[in-house]
Amino acid sequence: MKLNTAGAAFALLSVASAASLQSRQSANSVPGMACWPTTAEWKAFNKTVGGALRATVPWAKPCFQGNAYNTPFNADQCAYIEANYADNPIIGPQGQPCGPARERQYGSFSQLNWEVCGASECLLQSAAPQVVQPLIRQCGLGRMSAYYVNATRPDQVQSTIAFCKSHKIFMSIKGTGDDYLGRSSSANSLALWTWNMKKLEYIENWTASSCPAANYKNVGIMGAGIAANEAEEFFTAKGMQITAGAVQSVGLAGGYGMGGGHGAFGPKYGLMVDNALEFDVITADGVARTINQCNDPDLFYAMRGGGGSTYAVLLNYKFKVFPEVSMYFYQFTADFAQPQGPLALPVNNPGLYTAVSSLAKNQQMFVDNNVSSYNFYYPGSFETYQILPTDDADGMQRLKDLTASYKKTLESIPGTIIKSDNYTVFQHQTDFAQYTTPIAVRNTPQGFAEVLAGRFIPDTMFQSNDSIDTLTKAFLTGLQATQNPLDILKPIAAQIYVTGPSGPNAPNKDNSATGVNPGWRNELWEVIYAAGWVQATPQVAQDAITEIVHKGMDNLRDITPGGGCYMNEADYLEDDWQTAFFGSNYNRLLSIKKKYDPTTFFNCWKCVGWTGASDPKYSCYNKSTNPLVFTLPI
Ligand SMILES: Cc1cc2nc3c(=O)[nH]c(=O)nc-3n(C[C@H](O)[C@H](O)[C@H](O)COP(=O)(O)OP(=O)(O)OC[C@H]3O[C@@H](n4cnc5c(N)ncnc54)[C@H](O)[C@@H]3O)c2cc1C
């Protein structure tokens, strides 16, 4: 590994700028400051982590050429990157690399906006990555850290924490890099990359650590770097199912497993955090702890919903798994003959109104019967997928009975061209996930920039025809408001997820065991609006798109006062984020944060204990008023 890049950075920074940086607050050390490690110190640190320190290489760098810092254009490597740049998840056969190509190295993140810092970037053109190569411009690190530790062992995590503390460097943590709020990349941080923590274990009769009350039958253990497809393959082979989400590339133990984690089993088994039994973690003091309902119970509570990068580095996640049941599935997809396209007026489309309101009218009944769903609405089409997981031998008939009236209503919407209207069954979670992943990722494509906004719709909104009318109109107004001309190439739907712990059968109804947003306990819908852009989109257009999505949610915010959203599928500009992301749990979560992390070693954008937009480590967020931080050239 070359460690001479820090030296190059010293030359670039003027004495004056370095001096002004000195005054910045702690844990924001940047190259040029006295506390930034020397090359010798980086080398010594590398030894303490067993040679796992790496210099970050932006993934697309082999496609660039033509300046002092770039290695030459590499046609073969570039061709692979082009081919996989904006891919949907690639599901490898067992034992092969899994997940989308852009998760397999540190130097790329799922959404391009979280790779960029101001003018510093190393992006290809997502819509046509292969068009012009080599690219003759600076390939910059953007908001990626200059160095990262490819961590596979607890002692490497402890050494990294100690090194960051002694040099006042911010430590960022990346698992998959899927975070929609950019919380896993931070310029001038030292990153801990947990992707290669790949432990997977199934224990039939599991004994908790010094906590008989937590002992459980059918328990899974997964390392911090496990993605959903890896876990699904492993547990399916054991005849078990897990509370994974819609897309197989998402990491289960990191942001997902500590922030909530919703999926098709939501109404039946609850969220991922509901099924957590024990965590192995390293806290900010460098202490390795095994936490559960008996040991550090307040920390365990907080890490079940209080979010990633906030309380500790999670090493292993121990959780309930469930004997396999069949997943019965009803899908209805249709185009409207008129109106079509992103500039059409969805609010004036009576067919869309019927599609949305008929879901709302059936919603409480569906979740009461453990039916979860994914629903996507575009100006010119819609798709609805209803899922009933059950071991009932009559499961198919039950789903048909439950959805009969809904199906009839959808079939009778005038002016539709029905594309699919059928029932099927998946015997294994892997089959289900491989079918649904491409459907879900169409609306959250990787390798594009993306912003989104989310909102919980509580069960009270579904209780009368009047409130359903209000809800439907507000939803469609938002759908219309969030239409983005740049989405013509890749339309993104307004989405309704019915995958939370809704209905009477989900666990932890009083939410006392988990720090997750209490809004999850009585929501029926999680609504998401999203929009994206590609490389070279002018900043003014990026800001406009971001604002469209932010404001597009206002109608639903207005009809759900005091409500909230899922912290992981949220608007990074959400104003009252403490209430929106954590609800009434925020103060308790903050006091636990202060107890276990009194110096705010862990921090992330709008997380519990956030230091605020004026903290220099957040200057890459383009709405920040701060000047851009320096990043090391590569
Ligand atoms: C395509 C796609 C589909 C999605 N579908 C769903 C879904 O169906 N259901 C759902 O609930 N969510 C879904 N999400 C949202 C998902 O929950 C978040 O993106 C989540 O942040 C992903 O966690 P991660 O660890 O994989 O990502 P990362 O970006 O790696 O990390 C997310 C956050 O957790 C921190 N973190 C990661 N690992 C650790 C660790 N070991 N210790 C401490 N902190 C850590 C990071 O620093 C960051 O703050 C989806 C996201 C995408 C991109």
The ligand as an SDF file (V2000), in Angstrom:
LIG
                    3D

 53 58  0  0  0  0  0  0  0  0999 V2000
  -31.8000   -0.3960   -2.7240 C   0  0  0  0  0  0  0  0  0  0  0  0
  -32.2050   -0.1870   -1.3030 C   0  0  0  0  0  0  0  0  0  0  0  0
  -33.2960   -0.8670   -0.7870 C   0  0  0  0  0  0  0  0  0  0  0  0
  -33.6690   -0.7070    0.5440 C   0  0  0  0  0  0  0  0  0  0  0  0
  -34.7180   -1.4340    1.0420 N   0  0  0  0  0  0  0  0  0  0  0  0
  -35.0040   -1.3730    2.3650 C   0  0  0  0  0  0  0  0  0  0  0  0
  -36.0230   -2.1910    2.9350 C   0  0  0  0  0  0  0  0  0  0  0  0
  -36.6840   -2.9570    2.2450 O   0  0  0  0  0  0  0  0  0  0  0  0
  -36.2540   -2.1040    4.2640 N   0  0  0  0  0  0  0  0  0  0  0  0
  -35.5370   -1.2680    5.0700 C   0  0  0  0  0  0  0  0  0  0  0  0
  -35.7630   -1.2620    6.2830 O   0  0  0  0  0  0  0  0  0  0  0  0
  -34.5880   -0.4540    4.5560 N   0  0  0  0  0  0  0  0  0  0  0  0
  -34.3060   -0.4990    3.2350 C   0  0  0  0  0  0  0  0  0  0  0  0
  -33.3370    0.3080    2.7050 N   0  0  0  0  0  0  0  0  0  0  0  0
  -32.7220    1.3250    3.5620 C   0  0  0  0  0  0  0  0  0  0  0  0
  -31.6250    0.7310    4.4170 C   0  0  0  0  0  0  0  0  0  0  0  0
  -32.1810    0.3170    5.6430 O   0  0  0  0  0  0  0  0  0  0  0  0
  -30.5740    1.8050    4.6640 C   0  0  0  0  0  0  0  0  0  0  0  0
  -29.9780    2.1610    3.4360 O   0  0  0  0  0  0  0  0  0  0  0  0
  -29.5210    1.3720    5.6590 C   0  0  0  0  0  0  0  0  0  0  0  0
  -28.8250    2.5150    6.0970 O   0  0  0  0  0  0  0  0  0  0  0  0
  -28.5730    0.3620    5.0720 C   0  0  0  0  0  0  0  0  0  0  0  0
  -27.6610   -0.0540    6.0370 O   0  0  0  0  0  0  0  0  0  0  0  0
  -26.2170   -0.5540    5.5830 P   0  0  0  0  0  0  0  0  0  0  0  0
  -25.4650   -0.8650    6.8180 O   0  0  0  0  0  0  0  0  0  0  0  0
  -26.3840   -1.5900    4.5590 O   0  0  0  0  0  0  0  0  0  0  0  0
  -25.6460    0.7620    4.8520 O   0  0  0  0  0  0  0  0  0  0  0  0
  -24.3800    1.6830    5.1450 P   0  0  0  0  0  0  0  0  0  0  0  0
  -24.5190    2.8520    4.2510 O   0  0  0  0  0  0  0  0  0  0  0  0
  -23.1340    0.9290    5.0500 O   0  0  0  0  0  0  0  0  0  0  0  0
  -24.5660    2.1290    6.6570 O   0  0  0  0  0  0  0  0  0  0  0  0
  -25.7220    2.8050    7.0950 C   0  0  0  0  0  0  0  0  0  0  0  0
  -25.4540    3.4780    8.4520 C   0  0  0  0  0  0  0  0  0  0  0  0
  -25.1130    2.4960    9.4350 O   0  0  0  0  0  0  0  0  0  0  0  0
  -23.7800    2.6990    9.8970 C   0  0  0  0  0  0  0  0  0  0  0  0
  -23.1720    1.3890   10.0470 N   0  0  0  0  0  0  0  0  0  0  0  0
  -23.0020    0.4440    9.0810 C   0  0  0  0  0  0  0  0  0  0  0  0
  -22.4290   -0.6430    9.6150 N   0  0  0  0  0  0  0  0  0  0  0  0
  -22.2380   -0.3900   10.9300 C   0  0  0  0  0  0  0  0  0  0  0  0
  -21.6820   -1.1360   12.0080 C   0  0  0  0  0  0  0  0  0  0  0  0
  -21.2020   -2.3640   11.8410 N   0  0  0  0  0  0  0  0  0  0  0  0
  -21.6390   -0.5660   13.2320 N   0  0  0  0  0  0  0  0  0  0  0  0
  -22.1190    0.6920   13.4320 C   0  0  0  0  0  0  0  0  0  0  0  0
  -22.6520    1.4380   12.4500 N   0  0  0  0  0  0  0  0  0  0  0  0
  -22.7120    0.9000   11.2100 C   0  0  0  0  0  0  0  0  0  0  0  0
  -23.1190    3.5780    8.8500 C   0  0  0  0  0  0  0  0  0  0  0  0
  -22.0590    4.3390    9.3650 O   0  0  0  0  0  0  0  0  0  0  0  0
  -24.2820    4.4490    8.4210 C   0  0  0  0  0  0  0  0  0  0  0  0
  -24.4890    5.4490    9.3790 O   0  0  0  0  0  0  0  0  0  0  0  0
  -32.9480    0.1740    1.3720 C   0  0  0  0  0  0  0  0  0  0  0  0
  -31.8500    0.8660    0.8490 C   0  0  0  0  0  0  0  0  0  0  0  0
  -31.4780    0.6910   -0.4750 C   0  0  0  0  0  0  0  0  0  0  0  0
  -30.3030    1.4390   -1.0250 C   0  0  0  0  0  0  0  0  0  0  0  0
  1  2  1  0
  2  3  1  0
  2 52  2  0
  3  4  2  0
  4  5  1  0
  4 50  1  0
  5  6  2  0
  6  7  1  0
  6 13  1  0
  7  8  2  0
  7  9  1  0
  9 10  1  0
 10 11  2  0
 10 12  1  0
 12 13  2  0
 13 14  1  0
 14 15  1  0
 14 50  1  0
 15 16  1  0
 16 17  1  0
 16 18  1  0
 18 19  1  0
 18 20  1  0
 20 21  1  0
 20 22  1  0
 22 23  1  0
 23 24  1  0
 24 25  2  0
 24 26  1  0
 24 27  1  0
 27 28  1  0
 28 29  2  0
 28 30  1  0
 28 31  1  0
 31 32  1  0
 32 33  1  0
 33 34  1  0
 33 48  1  0
 34 35  1  0
 35 36  1  0
 35 46  1  0
 36 37  1  0
 36 45  1  0
 37 38  2  0
 38 39  1  0
 39 40  1  0
 39 45  2  0
 40 41  1  0
 40 42  2  0
 42 43  1  0
 43 44  2  0
 44 45  1  0
 46 47  1  0
 46 48  1  0
 48 49  1  0
 50 51  2  0
 51 52  1  0
 52 53  1  0
M  END
$$$$
